[in-house]
Amino acid sequence: MTTMSATFTRRDYSLLPEGFPAQLIHGQLVKDPSPTYGHQRLAGRLRDALVRHVEPDLVVMAPADVVIDEVNVLQPDVVVLRTSPPLEQSDVGIPRVALEVLSQSTAARDRDVKRVLFLRAGVEEVWLLDPVSEAIEIWWPDAMQRYTGSDAAVSRALSGFQLIPARLFHST
């Protein structure tokens, strides 16, 4: 991970070239290395499961900007939107659900910084998927639940949506 030292705003961020691989977190441009194949595969599985449950146009994969405030523009791995934004817009609004696949280089920031920012901004729930422990954590503003093995992770925000960690992490 590379972090730049100047303080940036949402306006500065908007001047970056399209596709520039960075997020704005607490006024800092944060650029991570490209995700691994395993990370991308798991994010794809999440998207596939979600589009079988909600309108496909409401499920978006990174990079898509979630503008929290003037110094925080985040790019979760997968989001479930409330409504579809205009086609030419990169800001997808505050989603109903944000899902992050944890990796060694991003896990602490995803769990301790981005999760908090998402929930404070009005995201109904945040899913953190940990490929190392093969666990799914679902965070709500008032609680957190951790699921492993065959215990179904059940969404409160998306009625009827659930994932079984063992199937998600081991499906072929």
C-alpha positions as a Python dict, from the first residue, in 0.01 Angstrom:
ca = {
    (1, 'M'): (0, 0, 0),
    (2, 'T'): (122, 349, -88),
    (3, 'T'): (-20, 654, 90),
    (4, 'M'): (50, 1009, -29),
    (5, 'S'): (121, 1270, 241),
    (6, 'A'): (-67, 1581, 117),
    (7, 'T'): (-428, 1635, 226),
    (8, 'F'): (-670, 1581, -61),
    (9, 'T'): (-1039, 1658, -94),
    (10, 'R'): (-1322, 1511, -294),
    (11, 'R'): (-1261, 1781, -556),
    (12, 'D'): (-894, 1682, -590),
    (13, 'Y'): (-1000, 1319, -616),
    (14, 'S'): (-1246, 1403, -895),
    (15, 'L'): (-957, 1545, -1102),
    (16, 'L'): (-772, 1212, -1110),
    (17, 'P'): (-783, 1031, -1444),
    (18, 'E'): (-1061, 775, -1489),
    (19, 'G'): (-955, 438, -1354),
    (20, 'F'): (-679, 578, -1129),
    (21, 'P'): (-644, 300, -869),
    (22, 'A'): (-686, 491, -544),
    (23, 'Q'): (-932, 570, -268),
    (24, 'L'): (-957, 886, -61),
    (25, 'I'): (-946, 800, 309),
    (26, 'H'): (-929, 1074, 571),
    (27, 'G'): (-788, 1312, 309),
    (28, 'Q'): (-515, 1075, 195),
    (29, 'L'): (-489, 908, -145),
    (30, 'V'): (-446, 538, -78),
    (31, 'K'): (-331, 310, -358),
    (32, 'D'): (-322, -64, -305),
    (33, 'P'): (-160, -321, -529),
    (34, 'S'): (-392, -494, -774),
    (35, 'P'): (-604, -761, -606),
    (36, 'T'): (-497, -1123, -639),
    (37, 'Y'): (-682, -1368, -858),
    (38, 'G'): (-824, -1533, -543),
    (39, 'H'): (-954, -1198, -421),
    (40, 'Q'): (-1118, -1123, -756),
    (41, 'R'): (-1264, -1473, -781),
    (42, 'L'): (-1428, -1438, -440),
    (43, 'A'): (-1561, -1090, -526),
    (44, 'G'): (-1705, -1236, -846),
    (45, 'R'): (-1877, -1513, -650),
    (46, 'L'): (-2031, -1249, -424),
    (47, 'R'): (-2160, -1056, -722),
    (48, 'D'): (-2301, -1373, -880),
    (49, 'A'): (-2485, -1465, -559),
    (50, 'L'): (-2622, -1113, -520),
    (51, 'V'): (-2751, -1079, -878),
    (52, 'R'): (-2951, -1397, -829),
    (53, 'H'): (-3125, -1221, -540),
    (54, 'V'): (-3154, -850, -629),
    (55, 'E'): (-3186, -653, -951),
    (56, 'P'): (-2855, -703, -1140),
    (57, 'D'): (-2819, -330, -1212),
    (58, 'L'): (-2804, -262, -838),
    (59, 'V'): (-2496, -483, -783),
    (60, 'V'): (-2169, -309, -870),
    (61, 'M'): (-1809, -423, -839),
    (62, 'A'): (-1504, -205, -778),
    (63, 'P'): (-1396, 38, -891),
    (64, 'A'): (-1705, 243, -808),
    (65, 'D'): (-1689, 553, -589),
    (66, 'V'): (-1886, 571, -266),
    (67, 'V'): (-1856, 935, -162),
    (68, 'I'): (-1883, 954, 216),
    (69, 'D'): (-1783, 1319, 263),
    (70, 'E'): (-1528, 1573, 141),
    (71, 'V'): (-1226, 1368, 250),
    (72, 'N'): (-1351, 1009, 209),
    (73, 'V'): (-1426, 843, -125),
    (74, 'L'): (-1421, 465, -84),
    (75, 'Q'): (-1423, 179, -333),
    (76, 'P'): (-1562, -139, -175),
    (77, 'D'): (-1520, -466, -364),
    (78, 'V'): (-1894, -508, -420),
    (79, 'V'): (-2194, -290, -334),
    (80, 'V'): (-2569, -328, -347),
    (81, 'L'): (-2714, 9, -443),
    (82, 'R'): (-3041, 163, -330),
    (83, 'T'): (-3110, 304, -678),
    (84, 'S'): (-2922, 314, -1006),
    (85, 'P'): (-2718, 634, -1056),
    (86, 'P'): (-2693, 809, -1393),
    (87, 'L'): (-2484, 604, -1636),
    (88, 'E'): (-2213, 871, -1670),
    (89, 'Q'): (-2168, 911, -1293),
    (90, 'S'): (-1886, 736, -1101),
    (91, 'D'): (-2036, 817, -756),
    (92, 'V'): (-2283, 536, -688),
    (93, 'G'): (-2428, 696, -373),
    (94, 'I'): (-2446, 544, -27),
    (95, 'P'): (-2523, 175, -85),
    (96, 'R'): (-2754, -47, 115),
    (97, 'V'): (-2476, -304, 157),
    (98, 'A'): (-2097, -282, 114),
    (99, 'L'): (-1893, -602, 84),
    (100, 'E'): (-1516, -625, 126),
    (101, 'V'): (-1293, -924, 60),
    (102, 'L'): (-1013, -896, 315),
    (103, 'S'): (-652, -932, 210),
    (104, 'Q'): (-332, -910, 410),
    (105, 'S'): (-261, -557, 288),
    (106, 'T'): (-614, -418, 339),
    (107, 'A'): (-778, -613, 623),
    (108, 'A'): (-703, -367, 904),
    (109, 'R'): (-817, -65, 701),
    (110, 'D'): (-1129, -246, 573),
    (111, 'R'): (-1228, -357, 923),
    (112, 'D'): (-1124, -60, 1136),
    (113, 'V'): (-1161, 242, 905),
    (114, 'K'): (-1379, 175, 603),
    (115, 'R'): (-1638, -30, 794),
    (116, 'V'): (-1685, 253, 1043),
    (117, 'L'): (-1712, 515, 769),
    (118, 'F'): (-1967, 307, 577),
    (119, 'L'): (-2191, 253, 879),
    (120, 'R'): (-2172, 617, 991),
    (121, 'A'): (-2272, 724, 639),
    (122, 'G'): (-2587, 512, 646),
    (123, 'V'): (-2485, 183, 484),
    (124, 'E'): (-2726, -69, 635),
    (125, 'E'): (-2472, -349, 666),
    (126, 'V'): (-2109, -421, 586),
    (127, 'W'): (-1991, -771, 496),
    (128, 'L'): (-1625, -857, 556),
    (129, 'L'): (-1516, -1183, 396),
    (130, 'D'): (-1195, -1335, 528),
    (131, 'P'): (-1048, -1598, 295),
    (132, 'V'): (-781, -1696, 551),
    (133, 'S'): (-1022, -1789, 830),
    (134, 'E'): (-1301, -1866, 580),
    (135, 'A'): (-1537, -1647, 780),
    (136, 'I'): (-1800, -1389, 696),
    (137, 'E'): (-1856, -1100, 937),
    (138, 'I'): (-2171, -895, 898),
    (139, 'W'): (-2163, -557, 1069),
    (140, 'W'): (-2468, -344, 1141),
    (141, 'P'): (-2477, -9, 1323),
    (142, 'D'): (-2572, -191, 1645),
    (143, 'A'): (-2413, -536, 1620),
    (144, 'M'): (-2181, -781, 1445),
    (145, 'Q'): (-2215, -1150, 1374),
    (146, 'R'): (-1942, -1387, 1251),
    (147, 'Y'): (-2026, -1695, 1045),
    (148, 'T'): (-1809, -1995, 954),
    (149, 'G'): (-1855, -2342, 809),
    (150, 'S'): (-2216, -2428, 734),
    (151, 'D'): (-2365, -2146, 947),
    (152, 'A'): (-2563, -1929, 702),
    (153, 'A'): (-2471, -1561, 700),
    (154, 'V'): (-2810, -1391, 679),
    (155, 'S'): (-2862, -1035, 560),
    (156, 'R'): (-3094, -799, 747),
    (157, 'A'): (-3082, -543, 464),
    (158, 'L'): (-3160, -784, 178),
    (159, 'S'): (-3458, -992, 284),
    (160, 'G'): (-3396, -1360, 220),
    (161, 'F'): (-3032, -1323, 110),
    (162, 'Q'): (-2786, -1557, 276),
    (163, 'L'): (-2450, -1719, 207),
    (164, 'I'): (-2294, -2034, 353),
    (165, 'P'): (-1922, -1968, 410),
    (166, 'A'): (-1813, -2325, 332),
    (167, 'R'): (-1987, -2310, -5),
    (168, 'L'): (-1867, -1962, -89),
    (169, 'F'): (-1501, -2027, -7),
    (170, 'H'): (-1489, -2377, -157),
    (171, 'S'): (-1722, -2375, -458),
    (172, 'T'): (-1563, -2463, -788),
}
